[in-house]
Every structure is written in structure tokens, then in C-alpha cells.
Amino acid sequence: MLSSKSKDDDTTTDIKDDVRGLNASLAFGLGYALTDNIVVYGGYNLGLSNLDDTNSDGKNTLNTLQIGVAYKLK
């Protein structure tokens, strides 16, 4: 990880030492071709790793929802 910062109002804090730099996730997704050239797709990444490296009881994971439209060039 290159950088990790927390921003609260007008204060920015470097939290790189409090966050693990590697994340494992399980990805799901699908796409549908509307036409020969236009595709819509979506996906979800379920974070499996606890990113909190501060020995606290909490668990921080990274979950991502992706939605998009693509155009195929021929």
C-alpha cells in the first residue's frame, strides 16, 4: 500500500501503520450483452481479510460494488 489517510473535517491523519496492506476477497459478477457492441455488467467483491492492524476487537473489511457499461470495438 502506498498511502492510507483518514480525513475528519479539516484534519488529515496518516493511518498507514494501522491498516494491513494486503486484502483477500471473493469476487462475483455477471454481464449481459444488450447489443453486439453494448454490454452492461455488475459485480461484488466480498472482503475476507480484516484490514485493521491495531489489535482492536473491531473488524474492517473492504467490500466493493461495481456497475458499468462497456462498448465493444470491432
N, C-alpha and C positions, 0 to 999 in steps of 0.2 A: 504494500500500500504506500502510495506516495505522500498522501496527506489525509488527515481526518480532523475536522474542526466542528465545533459546536457554537452556534450563534444564538445569543439571547439579547434582544433589544439592540443595544449598541456595543455589546461586548462579544468578542470572538475569542474562544479558548481552543488551544491545540489539544486534542484528545487522542492523538495517535498511539500513545503508550497505553491507553485504556481500552483499545479495540484490537481484536485479533485481525491479522492481515489476510487470512485465508477463509473463504466461505465455501461450504459444500451445499448444493441444493438439488432438488428433484424437479425437473422441468416437464411440463405438459403443454401441448399446443396442437393447433389444427389450422388448416387453411381451406379456403373454398374459392374456386375459380368462377367468377361471375361471367366473364367472357374469356376469349382466348388470350387476352392481354391483361385483364384486371383481376387481381387476387386480393381477397380480404383474409386476414389471419389474426389469430389471437393466441395468447399463451399465458402461462402462470408458472413462476418459479417459486417453489416452496423451500424456504431456508431451513436447513437441517442443523447448521452449526450455531452454537452460541457465540456471538461476537463480543460479548462482554468479557474483558480480561482483567476485571478489578476485584475478583473474589467475592462479589456480592451475590445475594440469593436470586437476583433477577435474571431473566433470560432475554437477550436481544437477538432477534433473527432478522434476516433480510428477505422479504417476500416481494416479488415483482409481478405486476400485471402488465401485459403487453398487448396492444391492439394496433393494427396497421393495415394499410392499403398499399399494394405493390402494382407496378406496371411492368409487364414483360416486354423487353425489346426483342425484336426479331432480326 
